[in-house]
Amino acid sequence: MNKSTCAVKRSSRSKMKEPHITGTKSFARLAHELATKNNDVYPTRAEMYITTRTRKDGSIVDDKAVEVVASLKAIASDSTSTPGDLDDFTNDDYSKVKGPEKRGYVRLVGRMRLQKVMVILRRIHKLFIS
């Protein structure tokens, strides 16, 4: 890479509102790795957010992420909060903190449109039921 490309990419990274620490690893690949470590139980979007914003030394990326992680942990520790349907992205802990999805995309599940994610999750759910 030349110096101008590096400068452009550095500028783009500095403008990120909520940076993550995964580097070039996709969120879908990270979720799969976490699932294999956890007996094929995929992480929730809240767990994915916390994982992708926490460094190896345990520190959180920035102040905004610290607030979101604290809110997610508070909701998760709340006894009234129960895990919902697998494909209900409108009422999970992450959407309670960050708000509804915009433009049909689902954050923290990889680069897919909402309809495609719903179809895939229904197929996975049917496999586990059968």
trRosetta pair geometry for C-beta under 8 A, 3 or more apart (Angstrom, degrees):
i j d omega theta_ij theta_ji phi_ij phi_ji
1 5 4.6 -118 -168 83 100 131
1 6 5.5 117 127 -53 124 88
2 5 5.3 96 57 9 70 102
2 6 7.2 -135 101 -3 37 92
3 6 5.6 -57 -149 39 35 113
3 7 6.2 37 154 -22 68 106
4 7 5.6 -52 -147 35 33 113
4 8 6.5 35 154 -20 65 103
5 8 5.8 -54 -149 35 32 110
5 9 6.4 26 155 -13 65 108
6 9 5.9 -58 -145 41 30 107
6 10 6.1 33 155 -22 65 108
7 10 5.7 -52 -144 36 29 113
7 11 6.3 32 155 -20 62 106
8 11 5.7 -56 -152 36 30 113
8 12 6.4 30 151 -20 64 106
9 12 5.5 -51 -146 35 34 113
9 13 6.3 34 156 -18 66 104
10 13 5.9 -54 -147 37 30 110
10 14 6.4 29 154 -20 63 108
11 14 5.8 -57 -148 35 29 111
11 15 6.7 25 154 -19 62 108
12 15 6.0 -63 -155 34 32 109
12 16 7.5 52 147 -43 61 87
13 16 5.9 -28 -164 -8 42 115
13 19 7.0 54 -173 -112 80 126
16 19 4.4 95 100 -75 136 80
17 64 7.2 -59 163 88 77 167
18 53 7.4 -46 175 -99 96 124
18 61 7.7 101 -172 84 61 139
18 62 7.5 -144 -130 49 53 120
18 64 6.0 -109 -97 103 88 125
18 65 5.9 127 -149 -73 92 93
18 68 7.6 19 -130 3 136 155
19 61 5.5 -155 79 173 90 144
19 62 6.8 86 37 -11 97 122
19 65 8.0 -73 56 -44 62 137
20 52 4.2 -22 -149 160 119 106
20 53 6.1 -78 -119 -76 68 62
20 61 7.1 -102 -114 -59 25 158
21 52 6.5 170 38 -179 72 52
21 53 6.9 122 0 -126 99 22
21 54 7.4 -105 29 70 138 28
21 55 5.7 177 -106 -93 168 66
21 61 6.2 -160 -44 -82 102 113
22 25 4.7 -108 170 66 98 95
22 26 7.8 103 140 -104 139 1
22 27 6.9 174 15 -78 176 63
22 30 5.9 -72 -130 -60 133 146
22 52 5.3 -34 -37 -136 112 94
25 29 5.5 -119 -174 81 86 124
25 30 5.6 96 136 -58 117 98
26 29 4.6 94 60 7 86 102
26 30 6.9 -151 96 -4 46 87
26 110 5.8 45 161 -122 114 89
26 111 7.4 -81 -149 -5 120 97
27 30 5.5 -54 -145 39 35 114
27 31 6.2 40 154 -23 67 104
27 48 6.4 59 -164 -173 109 129
27 52 6.8 -24 -110 -78 96 146
27 108 5.7 -148 -173 -157 150 44
27 109 6.6 163 114 169 124 1
27 110 5.1 -152 74 -71 92 55
28 31 5.7 -51 -147 34 29 112
28 32 6.6 31 152 -19 62 104
28 109 6.9 46 -84 162 81 49
28 110 3.2 31 -51 -81 108 132
28 111 7.7 -82 -21 15 121 64
29 32 5.6 -53 -150 35 33 112
29 33 6.5 34 152 -18 65 104
30 33 5.7 -53 -149 36 33 112
30 34 6.4 32 153 -17 66 105
30 48 7.3 113 104 -140 117 93
30 51 7.0 166 159 119 126 131
30 52 7.0 90 122 -80 166 99
31 34 5.7 -55 -147 38 31 110
31 35 6.3 34 152 -22 65 107
31 42 5.8 28 172 -155 104 98
31 43 5.9 -129 -135 39 80 97
31 48 6.2 -18 -87 -100 98 121
31 109 7.2 14 -37 -136 162 53
31 110 7.4 -94 16 -39 131 101
32 35 5.6 -54 -147 35 31 114
32 36 6.5 31 155 -19 64 103
32 42 8.0 -23 -90 -112 40 96
33 36 5.9 -53 -149 33 31 109
33 37 6.7 27 153 -14 62 106
34 37 5.8 -59 -153 39 34 110
34 38 6.1 5 157 2 68 118
34 42 7.4 82 89 -147 100 48
34 43 4.9 -10 116 -25 145 121
34 47 7.5 159 163 132 155 120
34 48 7.8 -155 24 -93 161 74
34 51 6.8 -55 -84 -110 144 171
35 38 5.9 -74 -138 53 29 95
35 40 5.5 31 164 -141 97 34
35 41 6.2 -164 -139 70 75 29
35 42 4.5 -17 -89 -89 121 59
35 43 7.0 -122 -64 -13 74 72
36 40 6.9 27 -98 -77 42 59
38 41 4.8 -82 124 56 107 92
38 43 7.4 102 30 -63 156 79
43 47 3.8 -123 -173 93 109 127
43 48 5.2 140 106 -55 122 77
43 51 6.9 -3 172 -8 171 141
44 47 4.8 99 50 8 74 100
44 48 7.0 -132 98 -4 41 87
44 83 7.3 -130 -84 -121 132 107
44 92 6.3 -174 -170 -173 113 131
44 93 6.7 56 141 35 142 111
44 94 7.1 -177 146 -23 97 111
45 48 5.4 -51 -147 37 36 116
45 49 6.4 42 152 -24 66 101
45 89 7.3 75 -28 -133 149 90
45 92 5.9 99 33 108 114 145
45 93 7.5 -177 69 64 88 79
45 94 3.8 -69 102 -6 114 156
45 95 7.7 56 74 -31 148 76
45 107 7.0 87 -158 92 127 80
45 108 4.5 115 -146 84 88 138
45 109 7.0 -52 -95 -53 99 89
46 49 5.7 -50 -149 31 32 112
46 50 6.5 28 153 -15 64 105
46 72 4.5 166 -156 -161 108 120
46 75 7.5 -130 -118 76 153 118
46 76 6.3 174 129 -64 152 118
46 92 7.0 -149 -25 148 100 105
46 93 4.3 -10 -52 86 143 120
46 94 4.7 -154 -65 -59 70 86
46 97 7.7 101 -108 13 101 132
47 50 5.8 -54 -147 38 32 110
47 51 6.1 32 154 -19 66 109
48 51 5.7 -57 -144 39 29 111
48 52 6.0 17 162 -11 66 112
48 108 4.4 132 101 -178 136 119
48 109 7.8 171 15 -73 176 52
49 52 6.2 -64 -142 43 24 101
49 53 6.1 1 165 -1 63 118
49 68 6.7 -93 157 134 135 122
49 69 7.2 -163 122 -90 101 73
49 72 6.4 -178 78 -72 129 165
49 94 6.1 147 -18 -117 136 114
49 108 5.9 -58 -61 -98 78 148
50 53 6.4 -74 -143 47 23 97
50 54 5.9 16 164 -21 65 121
50 69 5.4 106 -111 -129 83 99
50 72 6.2 -147 -58 95 107 145
50 73 7.5 94 -97 -60 137 92
51 54 6.2 -64 -136 34 23 106
52 108 7.4 -155 11 -124 145 98
53 60 5.7 18 140 -153 99 83
53 61 4.8 -95 -162 2 78 114
53 65 4.3 -163 -171 -167 140 135
53 68 7.6 73 34 76 174 117
53 69 6.3 -144 87 -62 132 120
54 58 6.6 -18 -175 -146 106 33
54 59 7.4 156 -154 81 63 29
54 60 5.9 -40 -99 -97 64 62
54 61 7.8 -99 -71 -28 23 79
54 69 7.4 107 -64 -116 99 150
55 58 6.9 -38 73 31 76 19
55 59 5.0 -3 39 61 118 80
55 60 7.5 -159 2 -86 85 12
55 61 7.0 131 -41 -74 94 63
60 65 5.0 -168 168 106 110 107
60 66 4.6 143 83 -81 149 75
60 69 5.7 -135 -113 11 140 152
61 65 4.7 50 53 31 96 159
62 65 5.1 94 55 13 68 104
62 66 7.1 -117 107 -11 37 90
63 66 5.4 -48 -149 28 35 117
63 67 6.8 36 154 -18 65 99
64 67 5.9 -52 -157 32 35 111
64 68 6.6 29 149 -14 66 106
65 68 5.6 -54 -145 40 37 110
65 69 6.0 37 156 -20 69 107
66 69 5.9 -55 -144 38 27 109
66 70 6.3 28 155 -19 62 108
67 70 5.8 -57 -149 36 28 111
67 71 6.4 26 154 -17 64 107
68 71 5.7 -56 -150 38 32 111
68 72 6.2 32 153 -20 66 107
68 97 5.9 110 -150 152 78 135
68 98 7.0 33 -138 -72 120 93
69 72 5.6 -53 -145 37 32 112
69 73 6.3 29 156 -17 65 106
70 73 5.9 -55 -145 39 29 108
70 74 6.3 32 154 -22 63 107
71 74 5.7 -54 -147 35 31 113
71 75 6.4 27 156 -15 65 105
71 97 4.6 131 117 -124 127 121
72 75 5.9 -56 -148 38 30 107
72 76 6.2 29 154 -19 65 110
72 93 5.9 92 -145 143 76 118
72 94 6.8 14 -113 -92 114 60
72 97 5.6 -57 -70 -31 74 160
73 76 5.6 -54 -142 39 32 112
73 77 6.2 25 159 -15 66 109
74 77 6.1 -60 -145 40 27 104
74 78 6.7 44 149 -39 60 98
75 78 5.5 -40 -155 9 35 121
75 81 5.6 106 168 -77 74 159
75 93 4.6 153 111 -145 132 104
75 96 5.9 144 -129 85 157 137
75 97 6.7 -126 -10 -53 146 105
76 81 6.5 -109 -117 91 24 149
76 93 5.9 25 -68 -128 77 163
78 81 4.5 83 79 -7 101 109
81 93 6.5 51 -168 -86 140 104
84 88 4.7 -67 120 64 127 138
84 91 5.5 60 -18 93 170 109
84 92 6.3 -129 36 -85 115 69
85 88 4.0 89 62 -16 100 114
86 121 5.1 -178 129 176 110 116
86 124 7.4 -145 162 84 154 108
86 125 5.3 -172 38 -79 154 121
87 117 7.3 155 -139 128 97 86
87 118 5.0 90 -170 -131 135 70
87 121 4.1 150 -81 98 103 141
87 122 6.3 -16 -35 -55 152 75
87 125 7.4 -84 -23 -29 106 140
88 91 5.3 -24 149 42 117 96
88 92 6.5 144 101 -44 80 87
89 92 6.2 -40 -136 7 39 116
89 95 6.2 120 161 -48 62 137
89 101 6.2 24 127 -28 125 132
89 106 5.4 -87 -131 -127 166 116
89 114 7.3 -126 44 -136 148 102
89 117 7.7 37 -37 111 141 139
90 95 5.9 -141 -160 132 23 168
90 100 6.5 7 -132 -121 80 93
90 101 7.7 -89 -89 7 67 99
91 95 6.5 -54 -61 70 10 129
91 96 7.4 42 -163 -57 44 94
92 95 5.4 89 54 14 72 99
92 96 7.2 -126 102 -9 37 91
93 96 5.6 -56 -152 31 34 116
93 97 6.7 22 156 -11 67 105
94 97 6.1 -65 -156 40 32 103
94 98 5.8 -13 166 18 72 117
94 107 7.5 -148 152 81 135 108
94 108 6.9 -107 -155 33 164 149
95 98 6.3 -68 -120 60 31 85
95 99 6.7 -62 -167 104 64 13
95 100 6.2 42 -162 -97 111 41
95 101 7.1 -54 -111 -34 114 78
98 107 7.3 -75 118 55 158 150
101 104 7.3 66 131 -118 117 5
101 105 6.3 -154 -177 77 113 51
101 106 5.8 -41 -115 -100 149 53
101 107 6.8 -167 -114 -4 93 87
101 114 6.6 133 116 -85 155 127
102 105 7.1 -9 78 43 58 89
104 113 5.5 -2 140 -159 108 92
104 114 4.7 -121 -173 9 65 115
104 115 7.4 -16 -169 -14 111 87
105 112 7.8 143 -143 87 74 43
105 113 6.3 -73 -96 -121 61 50
105 114 6.4 -136 -99 -42 12 85
106 109 4.9 1 109 27 114 126
106 112 6.9 -13 43 78 103 87
106 113 8.0 93 3 171 87 21
106 114 5.3 119 -37 -99 98 72
106 117 5.1 -36 22 7 146 169
109 112 6.4 -62 106 41 103 110
109 117 5.7 62 114 -124 151 134
112 116 4.6 -121 -178 85 109 121
112 117 5.0 132 105 -57 128 89
112 120 7.7 -33 -180 5 166 140
113 116 5.0 88 60 10 79 105
113 117 7.2 -148 94 -7 38 90
114 117 5.7 -58 -150 36 31 112
114 118 6.4 32 155 -21 67 106
115 118 5.7 -53 -150 33 32 113
115 119 6.6 32 154 -19 65 104
116 119 5.8 -53 -150 34 33 111
116 120 6.4 30 154 -16 65 107
117 120 5.8 -58 -148 39 31 109
117 121 6.2 26 157 -16 67 110
118 121 6.0 -58 -145 39 27 108
118 122 6.4 29 157 -20 63 107
119 122 5.9 -56 -150 35 28 111
119 123 6.6 28 153 -18 63 106
120 123 5.8 -56 -153 35 32 111
120 124 6.4 30 152 -17 66 105
121 124 5.6 -51 -145 37 35 111
121 125 6.2 39 154 -22 66 106
122 125 5.5 -53 -146 36 31 115
122 126 6.4 34 154 -20 64 104
123 126 5.8 -53 -149 34 31 111
123 127 6.6 34 152 -22 63 104
124 127 5.6 -54 -154 31 34 115
124 128 6.7 27 153 -14 66 104
125 128 6.0 -58 -152 37 32 106
125 129 6.4 30 152 -19 66 109
126 129 5.6 -56 -145 38 33 111
126 130 6.2 34 158 -23 67 108
127 130 6.0 -54 -146 33 27 111
